Amino acid sequence: MDGLPFDLLALCLAAFLAGLMDAIVGGGGLIQVPALFISLPQVVPASLFGTNKFSAVFGTGVAALTYVKKIRLPWRVVLPAVLGAFIFSFLGARLVSSLPVDVVRKSLPFIFLTILVYVTKQQEFGFHTARRFQGRQEILFAGLTGALIGFYDGLIGPGTGSFLVFIFIRAFGYDFLTASASAKVVNVACNLSALAWFGYAGHIMWKLGLMMALFNIVGARAGAKLAIKHGSQFVRRIFQLVVGLLIIFTAKQAFWA
C-alpha cells in the first residue's frame, strides 16, 4: 500500500466497474480480484480475497436494496435460498483447504459454455415469469439451491451470481430482471458468511476495503438502476457477456494458471 497512488486509483476504478457489473448480473469478482492481485502482489491471497469480499458486500447490499424498492421479489423462494447460502458458504470457506477442488475447477469452463449456448439458443429464455414449483416443493428447492450455490461460493467462487441468475430462471421460471434482483439478495448472504470467516482469520485489509467499498457502492447503484430501467433484454445481454468472460477466466485458472 505504501506510496502507490496510481494503484489505489486503479483499485477504486476496478471497484466501481465491479459494482456496476455485479449489480446487473454478477461477475464483479472478474474485475476486482485480478485488480487486487496485480496491484498488491506482495499480499497473501487470503487477504486479497477477504478484502474483495468486504468491498463487494457493500455494493451487493446497496444493489439488493435498490432492487427491493422497485421490484416485487419472490420472498417465498429468496428467503430459504438466503438461509441455505449463508450456512453453506461458511462451510465451503472452512473446507476450502481440505477438499480436492481441481476436478470442479476444470469442469467450470465447460459448464459455463453449456449455459451460454443454452441461453443463446433459447431466444425466449428469461423474458417471462412462469413459476414451475408450488408450495412446500418450491421452498425446499429454494433452500437446496441456496445451500449448493453457497457452498460453491465459499469453496471456489467465480460465477456465483451468474449461476444464481441461471437457476432462478431455468428452475423457478423467473424473468432475467427478477432473477438478477433475487440473486443479489442471496449473494449478500454468501458474502456475509464468507466475511465471518475472513474477518475471524484476520484476512481483511480494512482501510483499503472501506475505500474500495465506497466506489463499489456507487457502481452498484448505477448498475441496478440501469437494469431496472432497461429490463430483461438488457440484463440478458450483460449475462451473456459475463458468462463469456467466465469461460475465459475459469479456463485460464484451470488449465493455464
TIMI-551107 format. One record per residue (C-alpha): residue number from 1; x negated, y negated, z; residue in one letter. Coordinates in steps of 0.02 Angstrom, whole numbers, always signed. Each point is the difference from the previous one (the first is absolute). Layout:
<recs>
 seq     px     py     pz type
 NUM      X      Y      Z    a
...
</recs>
This chain:
<recs>
 seq     px     py     pz type
   1     +0     +0     +0    m
   2   -145   -120    +31    d
   3     -8   -147   -117    g
   4    +91    +72   -149    l
   5   +136   -127    -44    p
   6    +17    +68   -177    f
   7    +35   +175    +66    d
   8   +128    -70   +122    l
   9    +86    -93   -141    l
  10     +0   +157   -107    a
  11    +74   +102   +143    l
  12   +138   -129    +31    c
  13    +42     -2   -186    l
  14     +3   +191     +0    a
  15   +116     -3   +151    a
  16   +119   -119    -90    f
  17     +5   +107   -158    l
  18    +17   +159   +103    a
  19   +148    -74    +94    g
  20    +80    -56   -164    l
  21    -14   +171    -83    m
  22    +40   +100   +156    d
  23   +160    -97    +33    a
  24    +65    +41   -174    i
  25    -39   +185    -10    v
  26   -145    +50   +113    g
  27   -182    +28    -44    g
  28    -74   -152    +86    g
  29   -140   +108    +67    g
  30    -64    +21   -178    l
  31    -54   -182     +9    i
  32    -38    -30   +183    q
  33    -99   +157    +45    v
  34   -128    -12   -144    p
  35    -20   -186    +37    a
  36    -44    +39   +181    l
  37   -124   +137    -51    f
  38    -85   -113   -128    i
  39     -9   -154   +112    s
  40    -52    +91   +160    l
  41   -107   +150    -51    p
  42    -89     +1   +169    q
  43   +161    +32    +99    v
  44    +54   +179    +40    v
  45   +147    +60   -109    p
  46   +116    +30   +149    a
  47    -11   -185    +48    s
  48    +36    -51   -180    l
  49   +153   +113     -8    f
  50    +58    -62   +171    g
  51    -19   -182    -50    t
  52    +92    +35   -163    n
  53   +146    +78    +96    k
  54     +3   -144   +124    f
  55     +8   -130   -138    s
  56   +125    +99   -105    a
  57   +125    +32   +140    v
  58    +36   -187    +12    f
  59    +33    -17   -186    g
  60   +103   +159     -6    t
  61   +101    -59   +150    g
  62    +37   -170    -79    v
  63    +48    +83   -165    a
  64   +116   +119    +93    a
  65    +85   -146    +90    l
  66    +19    -94   -164    t
  67    +85   +150    -79    y
  68   +111    +32   +151    v
  69    +69   -178     -9    k
  70    +48    +17   -184    k
  71    +35   +185    -31    i
  72   +116   +121    +88    r
  73   -114   +144    +48    l
  74    +60   +180    +27    p
  75    -45     +4   +185    w
  76    +73   +174    +21    r
  77   -145    +60   -108    v
  78   -131   -130    +44    v
  79     +1    +21   +190    l
  80    -28   +190     +5    p
  81   -138    -24   -130    a
  82    -78   -136   +110    v
  83     +0   +114   +152    l
  84    -76   +147    -96    g
  85   -131   -113    -80    a
  86    -53    -80   +164    f
  87    -28   +166    +89    i
  88    -84    +94   -142    f
  89   -109   -144    -62    s
  90    -83     +0   +171    f
  91    -23   +189     -6    l
  92    -75    -13   -175    g
  93   -123   -133    +58    a
  94    -50   +109   +149    r
  95    -29   +153   -112    l
  96    -91    -89   -142    v
  97   -171    +60    +57    s
  98    +48   +181    +34    s
  99   +101    +51   -154    l
 100    -65    +39   -176    p
 101    +76   -135   -111    v
 102   -104    +26   -159    d
 103   +133   +108    -83    v
 104   +133   -132    +31    v
 105   -113   -140    -61    r
 106    -37    +92   -162    k
 107   +184    +33    -32    s
 108    +53   -182    +24    l
 109    -46    -65   -175    p
 110   +106   +138    -78    f
 111   +147    -33   +119    i
 112     -2   -186    -42    f
 113    -16    +39   -185    l
 114   +154   +111    +11    t
 115    +96   -140    +87    i
 116    -53   -127   -132    l
 117    +52   +113   -144    v
 118   +166    +40    +85    y
 119    +44   -182    +34    v
 120    -52    -53   -176    t
 121   +103   +137    -85    k
 122   +156    -26   +108    q
 123    +55   -171    -65    q
 124   +145    -15   +123    e
 125   -103    +56   +150    f
 126    +21   -120   +145    g
 127   +126   -119    -78    f
 128   +156    +60    +91    h
 129    +42    +60   +174    t
 130    +78   +174     +5    a
 131    -15    +82   +171    r
 132    -47   +184     -7    r
 133    +18    +49   +185    f
 134   +136    -27   +128    q
 135    +16     +8   +189    g
 136   -120   +102   +106    r
 137    -90    +68   -153    q
 138    -49   -177    -51    e
 139    -65    -42   +175    i
 140   -102   +160    +13    l
 141    -76    -21   -172    f
 142    -42   -181    +39    a
 143    -91    +52   +159    g
 144    -95   +135    -95    l
 145    -48   -125   -135    t
 146    -67   -123   +130    g
 147    -97   +139    +87    a
 148    -83    +64   -159    l
 149    -43   -172    -69    i
 150    -55    -63   +171    g
 151   -116   +150    +22    f
 152    -71    -29   -174    y
 153    -27   -185    +39    d
 154    -94    +38   +160    g
 155   -102   +140    -78    l
 156    -42    -70   -173    i
 157    +94   -162    -40    g
 158     -6    -59   -182    p
 159   +170    -22    -80    g
 160   +109    +21   +155    t
 161   +116   -141    -53    g
 162    +14    +67   -178    s
 163    +41   +175    +62    f
 164   +136    -73   +111    l
 165    +76   -102   -142    v
 166     +3   +153   -114    f
 167    +80   +112   +133    i
 168   +131   -130    +48    f
 169    +51     -7   -182    i
 170    -18   +182    -53    r
 171    +61    +85   +159    a
 172   +122   -127    +73    f
 173    +61    -82   -160    g
 174    -40   -184    +36    y
 175    -46   -131   -128    d
 176   -178    -68    -10    f
 177    +35   -157   +101    l
 178    +88    +90   +144    t
 179   -134   +137     -2    a
 180   -141   -128     +8    s
 181    +84    -95   +142    a
 182    +29   +162    +97    s
 183   -180    +55    -29    a
 184    -64   -161    +78    k
 185    +90    +35   +164    v
 186    -69   +178     +7    v
 187   -173    -67    -45    n
 188     +4   -114   +152    v
 189    +23   +154   +109    a
 190   -145    +90    -85    c
 191   -115   -151    +21    n
 192    +46    -28   +183    l
 193    -28   +182    +41    s
 194   -171     +3    -85    a
 195    -44   -165    +85    l
 196    +32    +79   +170    a
 197   -140   +124    -38    w
 198   -120   -125    -81    f
 199    +25   -124   +143    g
 200    -27   +133   +133    y
 201   -159    +57    -88    a
 202    -66   -180    -14    g
 203     +3     -3   -190    h
 204    +80   -170    -34    i
 205    -96   -161    -39    m
 206   +128   -115    +81    w
 207    -56   -172    -62    k
 208    -20    +55   -180    l
 209   +160   +100     +9    g
 210   +100   -151    +60    l
 211    -71   -111   -137    m
 212    +42   +128   -134    m
 213   +171    +29    +79    a
 214    +48   -183    -31    l
 215    -36    +17   -186    f
 216    +83   +171     -6    n
 217   +158    -77    +73    i
 218     +4   -139   -131    v
 219    -23   +129   -140    g
 220   +132   +115    +75    a
 221   +131   -137    +10    r
 222    -33    -47   -181    a
 223     +7   +182    -57    g
 224   +162    +39    +90    a
 225    +83   -157    -70    k
 226    -58    +45   -177    l
 227    +73   +176    +18    a
 228   +166    -65    +67    i
 229    +11   -132   -137    k
 230    -43   +113   -148    h
 231    +79   +163    +59    g
 232    -28   +184    -38    s
 233    -67    -22   -178    q
 234   -143   -108    +65    f
 235    -36   +118   +145    v
 236     -2   +148   -119    r
 237   -133    -81   -110    r
 238   -110    -42   +150    i
 239    +26   +177    +64    f
 240    -64    +72   -164    q
 241   -151   -116     +7    l
 242    -41    +47   +180    v
 243    +19   +187    -32    v
 244   -116    -18   -150    g
 245   -129    -84   +112    l
 246    +24   +137   +130    l
 247    -40   +133   -130    i
 248   -166    -86    -37    i
 249    -39    -37   +183    f
 250    +39   +175    +66    t
 251    -91    +85   -146    a
 252   -155   -104    +36    k
 253     +9    +43   +187    q
 254    +27   +185    -32    a
 255   -120    +35   -143    f
 256   -126   -142    -15    w
 257    -24    -71   +175    a
</recs>
